[in-house]
Structures are given as C-alpha cells and as structure tokens.
Amino acid sequence: IPYIGQTLVEWAWGGFSVDNPTLTRFFALHFLLPFMIAGLTLIHLTFLHETGSNNPLGIMSDCDKIPFHPYFSLKDVLGFIIMFLFLLTLALFSPNLLGDPENFTPANPLVTPPHIKPEWYFLFAYAILRSIPNKLGGVLALAASVLVLFLVPLLHKSKQRSMTFRPLSQLLFWTLVANLFILTWVGSQPVEHPFIIIGQLASLTYFTILLILFPITGTLENKMLNY
C-alpha cells in the first residue's frame, strides 16, 4: 500500500519484524473474532425478526406470517444441532479429512515446497490475487473481489427480489458459481501456462458478472415484465 504500507506492517507486527508481540496480537484477534461474528449474527436475527425475510415468490406475505417462537426458533435449533453433530463427528473421527496432505511432510528449513498454496476455501481469492503479475495490482484485485460484494445490492435493478421468475438472472447466478469453481481449481494449480490465462479470464468474468451483467440483466427483465 503506497505511503502507509510500511507503517501498517510495523503496527501489525508490533515492531520491525515478526516476533512475540505479533503472535500475541493475532492470537487475541482469533480469540475475539468468533465473539464479533456471534454478535453480528444476533444483530442479523434481530433485524430479521423485526422486518421479516424474503420468500421464494418475492411478494409481500404479511397476512401469512406466523410467530417466530416456537416455529422458527425450534427450526433454527434443529439446524444448529445437525450442523454441530456434523462438525463434532468430523473433529472426533476424521480431523484430517479436509487437511492438506503436505502438512504431514516433515519440515525442512533448507527446502522450500515448489508449490505453496492456501487452504481450499481461499483458493478462489488466491487465483484472483495471482491473476495480475504486479504485486500491488494483485492485492488491489483481491481486495476488490471482496469489496465488490458490497456494491451488489446497490447495483440491483430488478423490480423483483426473488429469482423464481427471472431465468436470465438464474443463468448468470449458476455461471458465477461455475466460475468460482474454476477459480478454486486454478488456485490449486502451479503458476504456469495455461493456468495463468485461465485464471485471468475467470477473474475478469467474476467482476464482469457482478458489476455489468447482473445490472443489465435486471434492466432487461424489468422491460420483459412490461410486455
């Protein structure tokens, strides 16, 4: 980051290099982050309880509302129990099922692994990061891939919130899902031809769908409603 990059790095490190203050700060961040997420979840549930949620038909359903408790509260508890049992089974019986096999390779400070990559759930972002050869450009593209999601509600042009009666938007949605799978696959591959060009095209497609095609499709669907 120009001008303030070095200052930010030293502030995050707590010094001029990675040391004990760095580990302490990141340990505290990992400890506090789940509580922050839990707080945001409660805020989300509060707004959901006050204003209601969308439905598959995308129409108002004030007359068909039912009490939040016990119907939805028991449903949420059941979903939480099922998810917790799945995670508990995974942690107790197969803790290494989703791990990277390279984690079992003995550490050797004299040899660097030829292909270092993040965990699978970060691979799509890693593919966008390395799609631009310039280091600063890659970081900006990575940040933009997340920040662009905040623009999606502002760029929503359709008169319908639901996709039930919007076939063009459904096609774009599944195209975006397929593109994310391609980015995830490219992120796990070495930085060489043809994965470089595939990653660049997939990254361009990601931004094009969210910033250009979704708003245009919403406008076209509004015109289709008038006929």
VEXSE-36357 format. One record per residue (C-alpha): residue number from 1; z, x, y; residue in one letter. Coordinates in steps of 0.1 Angstrom, whole numbers, padded with zeros to 4 digits. Layout:
% VEXSE-36357
<pase><guse>NUM</guse><c3>Z</c3><c1>X</c1><c2>Y</c2><keba>A</keba></pase>
...
END
This chain:
% VEXSE-36357
<pase><guse>1</guse><c3>0000</c3><c1>0000</c1><c2>0000</c2><keba>I</keba></pase>
<pase><guse>2</guse><c3>-0010</c3><c1>0016</c1><c2>0033</c2><keba>P</keba></pase>
<pase><guse>3</guse><c3>0017</c3><c1>0028</c1><c2>0058</c2><keba>Y</keba></pase>
<pase><guse>4</guse><c3>0047</c3><c1>0012</c1><c2>0039</c2><keba>I</keba></pase>
<pase><guse>5</guse><c3>0038</c3><c1>0021</c1><c2>0003</c2><keba>G</keba></pase>
<pase><guse>6</guse><c3>0059</c3><c1>0053</c1><c2>0001</c2><keba>Q</keba></pase>
<pase><guse>7</guse><c3>0088</c3><c1>0037</c1><c2>0019</c2><keba>T</keba></pase>
<pase><guse>8</guse><c3>0088</c3><c1>0007</c1><c2>-0006</c2><keba>L</keba></pase>
<pase><guse>9</guse><c3>0086</c3><c1>0030</c1><c2>-0036</c2><keba>V</keba></pase>
<pase><guse>10</guse><c3>0116</c3><c1>0051</c1><c2>-0024</c2><keba>E</keba></pase>
<pase><guse>11</guse><c3>0135</c3><c1>0020</c1><c2>-0016</c2><keba>W</keba></pase>
<pase><guse>12</guse><c3>0128</c3><c1>0006</c1><c2>-0051</c2><keba>A</keba></pase>
<pase><guse>13</guse><c3>0137</c3><c1>0039</c1><c2>-0067</c2><keba>W</keba></pase>
<pase><guse>14</guse><c3>0168</c3><c1>0044</c1><c2>-0047</c2><keba>G</keba></pase>
<pase><guse>15</guse><c3>0158</c3><c1>0080</c1><c2>-0040</c2><keba>G</keba></pase>
<pase><guse>16</guse><c3>0128</c3><c1>0103</c1><c2>-0042</c2><keba>F</keba></pase>
<pase><guse>17</guse><c3>0123</c3><c1>0098</c1><c2>-0080</c2><keba>S</keba></pase>
<pase><guse>18</guse><c3>0133</c3><c1>0076</c1><c2>-0108</c2><keba>V</keba></pase>
<pase><guse>19</guse><c3>0170</c3><c1>0081</c1><c2>-0115</c2><keba>D</keba></pase>
<pase><guse>20</guse><c3>0202</c3><c1>0062</c1><c2>-0123</c2><keba>N</keba></pase>
<pase><guse>21</guse><c3>0200</c3><c1>0040</c1><c2>-0092</c2><keba>P</keba></pase>
<pase><guse>22</guse><c3>0165</c3><c1>0029</c1><c2>-0103</c2><keba>T</keba></pase>
<pase><guse>23</guse><c3>0178</c3><c1>0018</c1><c2>-0137</c2><keba>L</keba></pase>
<pase><guse>24</guse><c3>0208</c3><c1>0001</c1><c2>-0122</c2><keba>T</keba></pase>
<pase><guse>25</guse><c3>0186</c3><c1>-0019</c1><c2>-0098</c2><keba>R</keba></pase>
<pase><guse>26</guse><c3>0162</c3><c1>-0030</c1><c2>-0124</c2><keba>F</keba></pase>
<pase><guse>27</guse><c3>0190</c3><c1>-0039</c1><c2>-0148</c2><keba>F</keba></pase>
<pase><guse>28</guse><c3>0205</c3><c1>-0061</c1><c2>-0121</c2><keba>A</keba></pase>
<pase><guse>29</guse><c3>0171</c3><c1>-0077</c1><c2>-0114</c2><keba>L</keba></pase>
<pase><guse>30</guse><c3>0166</c3><c1>-0085</c1><c2>-0151</c2><keba>H</keba></pase>
<pase><guse>31</guse><c3>0201</c3><c1>-0100</c1><c2>-0152</c2><keba>F</keba></pase>
<pase><guse>32</guse><c3>0197</c3><c1>-0122</c1><c2>-0121</c2><keba>L</keba></pase>
<pase><guse>33</guse><c3>0161</c3><c1>-0133</c1><c2>-0127</c2><keba>L</keba></pase>
<pase><guse>34</guse><c3>0169</c3><c1>-0158</c1><c2>-0155</c2><keba>P</keba></pase>
<pase><guse>35</guse><c3>0195</c3><c1>-0175</c1><c2>-0133</c2><keba>F</keba></pase>
<pase><guse>36</guse><c3>0170</c3><c1>-0177</c1><c2>-0105</c2><keba>M</keba></pase>
<pase><guse>37</guse><c3>0144</c3><c1>-0193</c1><c2>-0129</c2><keba>I</keba></pase>
<pase><guse>38</guse><c3>0171</c3><c1>-0217</c1><c2>-0141</c2><keba>A</keba></pase>
<pase><guse>39</guse><c3>0179</c3><c1>-0227</c1><c2>-0105</c2><keba>G</keba></pase>
<pase><guse>40</guse><c3>0142</c3><c1>-0233</c1><c2>-0097</c2><keba>L</keba></pase>
<pase><guse>41</guse><c3>0140</c3><c1>-0254</c1><c2>-0129</c2><keba>T</keba></pase>
<pase><guse>42</guse><c3>0168</c3><c1>-0276</c1><c2>-0117</c2><keba>L</keba></pase>
<pase><guse>43</guse><c3>0151</c3><c1>-0280</c1><c2>-0083</c2><keba>I</keba></pase>
<pase><guse>44</guse><c3>0119</c3><c1>-0290</c1><c2>-0101</c2><keba>H</keba></pase>
<pase><guse>45</guse><c3>0137</c3><c1>-0316</c1><c2>-0122</c2><keba>L</keba></pase>
<pase><guse>46</guse><c3>0154</c3><c1>-0329</c1><c2>-0091</c2><keba>T</keba></pase>
<pase><guse>47</guse><c3>0121</c3><c1>-0335</c1><c2>-0073</c2><keba>F</keba></pase>
<pase><guse>48</guse><c3>0106</c3><c1>-0348</c1><c2>-0105</c2><keba>L</keba></pase>
<pase><guse>49</guse><c3>0134</c3><c1>-0373</c1><c2>-0108</c2><keba>H</keba></pase>
<pase><guse>50</guse><c3>0131</c3><c1>-0384</c1><c2>-0071</c2><keba>E</keba></pase>
<pase><guse>51</guse><c3>0093</c3><c1>-0387</c1><c2>-0068</c2><keba>T</keba></pase>
<pase><guse>52</guse><c3>0081</c3><c1>-0391</c1><c2>-0104</c2><keba>G</keba></pase>
<pase><guse>53</guse><c3>0052</c3><c1>-0373</c1><c2>-0121</c2><keba>S</keba></pase>
<pase><guse>54</guse><c3>0016</c3><c1>-0378</c1><c2>-0125</c2><keba>N</keba></pase>
<pase><guse>55</guse><c3>0002</c3><c1>-0397</c1><c2>-0155</c2><keba>N</keba></pase>
<pase><guse>56</guse><c3>-0030</c3><c1>-0393</c1><c2>-0176</c2><keba>P</keba></pase>
<pase><guse>57</guse><c3>-0048</c3><c1>-0421</c1><c2>-0158</c2><keba>L</keba></pase>
<pase><guse>58</guse><c3>-0040</c3><c1>-0407</c1><c2>-0124</c2><keba>G</keba></pase>
<pase><guse>59</guse><c3>-0030</c3><c1>-0441</c1><c2>-0110</c2><keba>I</keba></pase>
<pase><guse>60</guse><c3>0003</c3><c1>-0454</c1><c2>-0095</c2><keba>M</keba></pase>
<pase><guse>61</guse><c3>0027</c3><c1>-0468</c1><c2>-0120</c2><keba>S</keba></pase>
<pase><guse>62</guse><c3>0057</c3><c1>-0478</c1><c2>-0100</c2><keba>D</keba></pase>
<pase><guse>63</guse><c3>0061</c3><c1>-0511</c1><c2>-0119</c2><keba>C</keba></pase>
<pase><guse>64</guse><c3>0062</c3><c1>-0494</c1><c2>-0153</c2><keba>D</keba></pase>
<pase><guse>65</guse><c3>0090</c3><c1>-0470</c1><c2>-0146</c2><keba>K</keba></pase>
<pase><guse>66</guse><c3>0120</c3><c1>-0466</c1><c2>-0169</c2><keba>I</keba></pase>
<pase><guse>67</guse><c3>0154</c3><c1>-0450</c1><c2>-0164</c2><keba>P</keba></pase>
<pase><guse>68</guse><c3>0155</c3><c1>-0412</c1><c2>-0166</c2><keba>F</keba></pase>
<pase><guse>69</guse><c3>0186</c3><c1>-0414</c1><c2>-0189</c2><keba>H</keba></pase>
<pase><guse>70</guse><c3>0187</c3><c1>-0418</c1><c2>-0218</c2><keba>P</keba></pase>
<pase><guse>71</guse><c3>0149</c3><c1>-0419</c1><c2>-0224</c2><keba>Y</keba></pase>
<pase><guse>72</guse><c3>0136</c3><c1>-0388</c1><c2>-0208</c2><keba>F</keba></pase>
<pase><guse>73</guse><c3>0169</c3><c1>-0368</c1><c2>-0209</c2><keba>S</keba></pase>
<pase><guse>74</guse><c3>0170</c3><c1>-0372</c1><c2>-0247</c2><keba>L</keba></pase>
<pase><guse>75</guse><c3>0134</c3><c1>-0363</c1><c2>-0249</c2><keba>K</keba></pase>
<pase><guse>76</guse><c3>0140</c3><c1>-0331</c1><c2>-0229</c2><keba>D</keba></pase>
<pase><guse>77</guse><c3>0170</c3><c1>-0322</c1><c2>-0251</c2><keba>V</keba></pase>
<pase><guse>78</guse><c3>0149</c3><c1>-0327</c1><c2>-0282</c2><keba>L</keba></pase>
<pase><guse>79</guse><c3>0122</c3><c1>-0304</c1><c2>-0269</c2><keba>G</keba></pase>
<pase><guse>80</guse><c3>0147</c3><c1>-0278</c1><c2>-0259</c2><keba>F</keba></pase>
<pase><guse>81</guse><c3>0163</c3><c1>-0278</c1><c2>-0294</c2><keba>I</keba></pase>
<pase><guse>82</guse><c3>0129</c3><c1>-0274</c1><c2>-0311</c2><keba>I</keba></pase>
<pase><guse>83</guse><c3>0120</c3><c1>-0245</c1><c2>-0288</c2><keba>M</keba></pase>
<pase><guse>84</guse><c3>0154</c3><c1>-0229</c1><c2>-0292</c2><keba>F</keba></pase>
<pase><guse>85</guse><c3>0152</c3><c1>-0232</c1><c2>-0330</c2><keba>L</keba></pase>
<pase><guse>86</guse><c3>0117</c3><c1>-0216</c1><c2>-0330</c2><keba>F</keba></pase>
<pase><guse>87</guse><c3>0129</c3><c1>-0187</c1><c2>-0308</c2><keba>L</keba></pase>
<pase><guse>88</guse><c3>0161</c3><c1>-0183</c1><c2>-0329</c2><keba>L</keba></pase>
<pase><guse>89</guse><c3>0140</c3><c1>-0182</c1><c2>-0361</c2><keba>T</keba></pase>
<pase><guse>90</guse><c3>0117</c3><c1>-0156</c1><c2>-0346</c2><keba>L</keba></pase>
<pase><guse>91</guse><c3>0146</c3><c1>-0134</c1><c2>-0333</c2><keba>A</keba></pase>
<pase><guse>92</guse><c3>0166</c3><c1>-0135</c1><c2>-0366</c2><keba>L</keba></pase>
<pase><guse>93</guse><c3>0139</c3><c1>-0134</c1><c2>-0392</c2><keba>F</keba></pase>
<pase><guse>94</guse><c3>0108</c3><c1>-0117</c1><c2>-0376</c2><keba>S</keba></pase>
<pase><guse>95</guse><c3>0119</c3><c1>-0099</c1><c2>-0345</c2><keba>P</keba></pase>
<pase><guse>96</guse><c3>0089</c3><c1>-0075</c1><c2>-0346</c2><keba>N</keba></pase>
<pase><guse>97</guse><c3>0063</c3><c1>-0101</c1><c2>-0353</c2><keba>L</keba></pase>
<pase><guse>98</guse><c3>0048</c3><c1>-0101</c1><c2>-0318</c2><keba>L</keba></pase>
<pase><guse>99</guse><c3>0056</c3><c1>-0065</c1><c2>-0311</c2><keba>G</keba></pase>
<pase><guse>100</guse><c3>0031</c3><c1>-0037</c1><c2>-0306</c2><keba>D</keba></pase>
<pase><guse>101</guse><c3>0027</c3><c1>-0015</c1><c2>-0337</c2><keba>P</keba></pase>
<pase><guse>102</guse><c3>0026</c3><c1>0016</c1><c2>-0315</c2><keba>E</keba></pase>
<pase><guse>103</guse><c3>0063</c3><c1>0010</c1><c2>-0308</c2><keba>N</keba></pase>
<pase><guse>104</guse><c3>0070</c3><c1>0023</c1><c2>-0343</c2><keba>F</keba></pase>
<pase><guse>105</guse><c3>0053</c3><c1>0056</c1><c2>-0337</c2><keba>T</keba></pase>
<pase><guse>106</guse><c3>0078</c3><c1>0084</c1><c2>-0332</c2><keba>P</keba></pase>
<pase><guse>107</guse><c3>0079</c3><c1>0096</c1><c2>-0296</c2><keba>A</keba></pase>
<pase><guse>108</guse><c3>0062</c3><c1>0129</c1><c2>-0289</c2><keba>N</keba></pase>
<pase><guse>109</guse><c3>0066</c3><c1>0142</c1><c2>-0254</c2><keba>P</keba></pase>
<pase><guse>110</guse><c3>0037</c3><c1>0167</c1><c2>-0259</c2><keba>L</keba></pase>
<pase><guse>111</guse><c3>0011</c3><c1>0140</c1><c2>-0269</c2><keba>V</keba></pase>
<pase><guse>112</guse><c3>0001</c3><c1>0110</c1><c2>-0247</c2><keba>T</keba></pase>
<pase><guse>113</guse><c3>-0012</c3><c1>0080</c1><c2>-0265</c2><keba>P</keba></pase>
<pase><guse>114</guse><c3>-0050</c3><c1>0077</c1><c2>-0260</c2><keba>P</keba></pase>
<pase><guse>115</guse><c3>-0049</c3><c1>0040</c1><c2>-0250</c2><keba>H</keba></pase>
<pase><guse>116</guse><c3>-0018</c3><c1>0027</c1><c2>-0232</c2><keba>I</keba></pase>
<pase><guse>117</guse><c3>-0018</c3><c1>-0010</c1><c2>-0226</c2><keba>K</keba></pase>
<pase><guse>118</guse><c3>0008</c3><c1>-0036</c1><c2>-0216</c2><keba>P</keba></pase>
<pase><guse>119</guse><c3>0021</c3><c1>-0064</c1><c2>-0237</c2><keba>E</keba></pase>
<pase><guse>120</guse><c3>-0003</c3><c1>-0091</c1><c2>-0248</c2><keba>W</keba></pase>
<pase><guse>121</guse><c3>0008</c3><c1>-0116</c1><c2>-0222</c2><keba>Y</keba></pase>
<pase><guse>122</guse><c3>0000</c3><c1>-0092</c1><c2>-0194</c2><keba>F</keba></pase>
<pase><guse>123</guse><c3>-0034</c3><c1>-0081</c1><c2>-0207</c2><keba>L</keba></pase>
<pase><guse>124</guse><c3>-0055</c3><c1>-0106</c1><c2>-0186</c2><keba>F</keba></pase>
<pase><guse>125</guse><c3>-0038</c3><c1>-0092</c1><c2>-0154</c2><keba>A</keba></pase>
<pase><guse>126</guse><c3>-0043</c3><c1>-0056</c1><c2>-0167</c2><keba>Y</keba></pase>
<pase><guse>127</guse><c3>-0080</c3><c1>-0064</c1><c2>-0172</c2><keba>A</keba></pase>
<pase><guse>128</guse><c3>-0084</c3><c1>-0076</c1><c2>-0136</c2><keba>I</keba></pase>
<pase><guse>129</guse><c3>-0064</c3><c1>-0046</c1><c2>-0124</c2><keba>L</keba></pase>
<pase><guse>130</guse><c3>-0088</c3><c1>-0021</c1><c2>-0140</c2><keba>R</keba></pase>
<pase><guse>131</guse><c3>-0120</c3><c1>-0040</c1><c2>-0132</c2><keba>S</keba></pase>
<pase><guse>132</guse><c3>-0121</c3><c1>-0022</c1><c2>-0099</c2><keba>I</keba></pase>
<pase><guse>133</guse><c3>-0123</c3><c1>0016</c1><c2>-0101</c2><keba>P</keba></pase>
<pase><guse>134</guse><c3>-0104</c3><c1>0021</c1><c2>-0068</c2><keba>N</keba></pase>
<pase><guse>135</guse><c3>-0067</c3><c1>0022</c1><c2>-0073</c2><keba>K</keba></pase>
<pase><guse>136</guse><c3>-0058</c3><c1>0002</c1><c2>-0042</c2><keba>L</keba></pase>
<pase><guse>137</guse><c3>-0086</c3><c1>-0023</c1><c2>-0048</c2><keba>G</keba></pase>
<pase><guse>138</guse><c3>-0073</c3><c1>-0029</c1><c2>-0084</c2><keba>G</keba></pase>
<pase><guse>139</guse><c3>-0038</c3><c1>-0035</c1><c2>-0071</c2><keba>V</keba></pase>
<pase><guse>140</guse><c3>-0051</c3><c1>-0059</c1><c2>-0045</c2><keba>L</keba></pase>
<pase><guse>141</guse><c3>-0072</c3><c1>-0077</c1><c2>-0071</c2><keba>A</keba></pase>
<pase><guse>142</guse><c3>-0041</c3><c1>-0080</c1><c2>-0094</c2><keba>L</keba></pase>
<pase><guse>143</guse><c3>-0020</c3><c1>-0095</c1><c2>-0065</c2><keba>A</keba></pase>
<pase><guse>144</guse><c3>-0049</c3><c1>-0118</c1><c2>-0055</c2><keba>A</keba></pase>
<pase><guse>145</guse><c3>-0052</c3><c1>-0131</c1><c2>-0091</c2><keba>S</keba></pase>
<pase><guse>146</guse><c3>-0016</c3><c1>-0145</c1><c2>-0088</c2><keba>V</keba></pase>
<pase><guse>147</guse><c3>-0017</c3><c1>-0155</c1><c2>-0051</c2><keba>L</keba></pase>
<pase><guse>148</guse><c3>-0049</c3><c1>-0174</c1><c2>-0056</c2><keba>V</keba></pase>
<pase><guse>149</guse><c3>-0030</c3><c1>-0199</c1><c2>-0077</c2><keba>L</keba></pase>
<pase><guse>150</guse><c3>-0010</c3><c1>-0210</c1><c2>-0046</c2><keba>F</keba></pase>
<pase><guse>151</guse><c3>-0044</c3><c1>-0219</c1><c2>-0030</c2><keba>L</keba></pase>
<pase><guse>152</guse><c3>-0054</c3><c1>-0242</c1><c2>-0058</c2><keba>V</keba></pase>
<pase><guse>153</guse><c3>-0035</c3><c1>-0273</c1><c2>-0045</c2><keba>P</keba></pase>
<pase><guse>154</guse><c3>-0049</c3><c1>-0267</c1><c2>-0010</c2><keba>L</keba></pase>
<pase><guse>155</guse><c3>-0085</c3><c1>-0265</c1><c2>-0023</c2><keba>L</keba></pase>
<pase><guse>156</guse><c3>-0081</c3><c1>-0297</c1><c2>-0044</c2><keba>H</keba></pase>
<pase><guse>157</guse><c3>-0109</c3><c1>-0320</c1><c2>-0030</c2><keba>K</keba></pase>
<pase><guse>158</guse><c3>-0110</c3><c1>-0347</c1><c2>-0057</c2><keba>S</keba></pase>
<pase><guse>159</guse><c3>-0096</c3><c1>-0382</c1><c2>-0050</c2><keba>K</keba></pase>
<pase><guse>160</guse><c3>-0081</c3><c1>-0383</c1><c2>-0085</c2><keba>Q</keba></pase>
<pase><guse>161</guse><c3>-0052</c3><c1>-0361</c1><c2>-0096</c2><keba>R</keba></pase>
<pase><guse>162</guse><c3>-0059</c3><c1>-0366</c1><c2>-0133</c2><keba>S</keba></pase>
<pase><guse>163</guse><c3>-0088</c3><c1>-0351</c1><c2>-0152</c2><keba>M</keba></pase>
<pase><guse>164</guse><c3>-0092</c3><c1>-0381</c1><c2>-0176</c2><keba>T</keba></pase>
<pase><guse>165</guse><c3>-0122</c3><c1>-0394</c1><c2>-0157</c2><keba>F</keba></pase>
<pase><guse>166</guse><c3>-0135</c3><c1>-0360</c1><c2>-0143</c2><keba>R</keba></pase>
<pase><guse>167</guse><c3>-0158</c3><c1>-0345</c1><c2>-0170</c2><keba>P</keba></pase>
<pase><guse>168</guse><c3>-0171</c3><c1>-0317</c1><c2>-0148</c2><keba>L</keba></pase>
<pase><guse>169</guse><c3>-0135</c3><c1>-0306</c1><c2>-0140</c2><keba>S</keba></pase>
<pase><guse>170</guse><c3>-0127</c3><c1>-0307</c1><c2>-0177</c2><keba>Q</keba></pase>
<pase><guse>171</guse><c3>-0156</c3><c1>-0284</c1><c2>-0184</c2><keba>L</keba></pase>
<pase><guse>172</guse><c3>-0145</c3><c1>-0260</c1><c2>-0157</c2><keba>L</keba></pase>
<pase><guse>173</guse><c3>-0110</c3><c1>-0260</c1><c2>-0170</c2><keba>F</keba></pase>
<pase><guse>174</guse><c3>-0119</c3><c1>-0251</c1><c2>-0205</c2><keba>W</keba></pase>
<pase><guse>175</guse><c3>-0143</c3><c1>-0225</c1><c2>-0191</c2><keba>T</keba></pase>
<pase><guse>176</guse><c3>-0114</c3><c1>-0210</c1><c2>-0173</c2><keba>L</keba></pase>
<pase><guse>177</guse><c3>-0093</c3><c1>-0210</c1><c2>-0204</c2><keba>V</keba></pase>
<pase><guse>178</guse><c3>-0121</c3><c1>-0192</c1><c2>-0224</c2><keba>A</keba></pase>
<pase><guse>179</guse><c3>-0124</c3><c1>-0167</c1><c2>-0195</c2><keba>N</keba></pase>
<pase><guse>180</guse><c3>-0087</c3><c1>-0159</c1><c2>-0197</c2><keba>L</keba></pase>
<pase><guse>181</guse><c3>-0090</c3><c1>-0153</c1><c2>-0234</c2><keba>F</keba></pase>
<pase><guse>182</guse><c3>-0119</c3><c1>-0129</c1><c2>-0227</c2><keba>I</keba></pase>
<pase><guse>183</guse><c3>-0098</c3><c1>-0111</c1><c2>-0201</c2><keba>L</keba></pase>
<pase><guse>184</guse><c3>-0070</c3><c1>-0108</c1><c2>-0226</c2><keba>T</keba></pase>
<pase><guse>185</guse><c3>-0093</c3><c1>-0093</c1><c2>-0252</c2><keba>W</keba></pase>
<pase><guse>186</guse><c3>-0109</c3><c1>-0069</c1><c2>-0227</c2><keba>V</keba></pase>
<pase><guse>187</guse><c3>-0075</c3><c1>-0057</c1><c2>-0215</c2><keba>G</keba></pase>
<pase><guse>188</guse><c3>-0066</c3><c1>-0046</c1><c2>-0251</c2><keba>S</keba></pase>
<pase><guse>189</guse><c3>-0098</c3><c1>-0025</c1><c2>-0254</c2><keba>Q</keba></pase>
<pase><guse>190</guse><c3>-0104</c3><c1>0011</c1><c2>-0242</c2><keba>P</keba></pase>
<pase><guse>191</guse><c3>-0118</c3><c1>0017</c1><c2>-0207</c2><keba>V</keba></pase>
<pase><guse>192</guse><c3>-0154</c3><c1>0023</c1><c2>-0217</c2><keba>E</keba></pase>
<pase><guse>193</guse><c3>-0187</c3><c1>0006</c1><c2>-0219</c2><keba>H</keba></pase>
<pase><guse>194</guse><c3>-0193</c3><c1>-0023</c1><c2>-0225</c2><keba>P</keba></pase>
<pase><guse>195</guse><c3>-0157</c3><c1>-0034</c1><c2>-0218</c2><keba>F</keba></pase>
<pase><guse>196</guse><c3>-0158</c3><c1>-0023</c1><c2>-0182</c2><keba>I</keba></pase>
<pase><guse>197</guse><c3>-0187</c3><c1>-0045</c1><c2>-0172</c2><keba>I</keba></pase>
<pase><guse>198</guse><c3>-0174</c3><c1>-0075</c1><c2>-0193</c2><keba>I</keba></pase>
<pase><guse>199</guse><c3>-0140</c3><c1>-0072</c1><c2>-0176</c2><keba>G</keba></pase>
<pase><guse>200</guse><c3>-0157</c3><c1>-0071</c1><c2>-0141</c2><keba>Q</keba></pase>
<pase><guse>201</guse><c3>-0178</c3><c1>-0102</c1><c2>-0149</c2><keba>L</keba></pase>
<pase><guse>202</guse><c3>-0148</c3><c1>-0120</c1><c2>-0163</c2><keba>A</keba></pase>
<pase><guse>203</guse><c3>-0127</c3><c1>-0111</c1><c2>-0133</c2><keba>S</keba></pase>
<pase><guse>204</guse><c3>-0154</c3><c1>-0124</c1><c2>-0109</c2><keba>L</keba></pase>
<pase><guse>205</guse><c3>-0157</c3><c1>-0156</c1><c2>-0130</c2><keba>T</keba></pase>
<pase><guse>206</guse><c3>-0119</c3><c1>-0161</c1><c2>-0127</c2><keba>Y</keba></pase>
<pase><guse>207</guse><c3>-0120</c3><c1>-0161</c1><c2>-0089</c2><keba>F</keba></pase>
<pase><guse>208</guse><c3>-0153</c3><c1>-0180</c1><c2>-0086</c2><keba>T</keba></pase>
<pase><guse>209</guse><c3>-0140</c3><c1>-0209</c1><c2>-0107</c2><keba>I</keba></pase>
<pase><guse>210</guse><c3>-0107</c3><c1>-0212</c1><c2>-0088</c2><keba>L</keba></pase>
<pase><guse>211</guse><c3>-0120</c3><c1>-0206</c1><c2>-0052</c2><keba>L</keba></pase>
<pase><guse>212</guse><c3>-0155</c3><c1>-0220</c1><c2>-0053</c2><keba>I</keba></pase>
<pase><guse>213</guse><c3>-0164</c3><c1>-0241</c1><c2>-0083</c2><keba>L</keba></pase>
<pase><guse>214</guse><c3>-0133</c3><c1>-0263</c1><c2>-0085</c2><keba>F</keba></pase>
<pase><guse>215</guse><c3>-0136</c3><c1>-0274</c1><c2>-0048</c2><keba>P</keba></pase>
<pase><guse>216</guse><c3>-0173</c3><c1>-0280</c1><c2>-0051</c2><keba>I</keba></pase>
<pase><guse>217</guse><c3>-0168</c3><c1>-0300</c1><c2>-0084</c2><keba>T</keba></pase>
<pase><guse>218</guse><c3>-0141</c3><c1>-0321</c1><c2>-0068</c2><keba>G</keba></pase>
<pase><guse>219</guse><c3>-0165</c3><c1>-0330</c1><c2>-0039</c2><keba>T</keba></pase>
<pase><guse>220</guse><c3>-0193</c3><c1>-0338</c1><c2>-0063</c2><keba>L</keba></pase>
<pase><guse>221</guse><c3>-0170</c3><c1>-0361</c1><c2>-0083</c2><keba>E</keba></pase>
<pase><guse>222</guse><c3>-0160</c3><c1>-0379</c1><c2>-0052</c2><keba>N</keba></pase>
<pase><guse>223</guse><c3>-0197</c3><c1>-0386</c1><c2>-0045</c2><keba>K</keba></pase>
<pase><guse>224</guse><c3>-0202</c3><c1>-0398</c1><c2>-0081</c2><keba>M</keba></pase>
<pase><guse>225</guse><c3>-0174</c3><c1>-0424</c1><c2>-0076</c2><keba>L</keba></pase>
<pase><guse>226</guse><c3>-0193</c3><c1>-0440</c1><c2>-0047</c2><keba>N</keba></pase>
<pase><guse>227</guse><c3>-0223</c3><c1>-0448</c1><c2>-0070</c2><keba>Y</keba></pase>
END
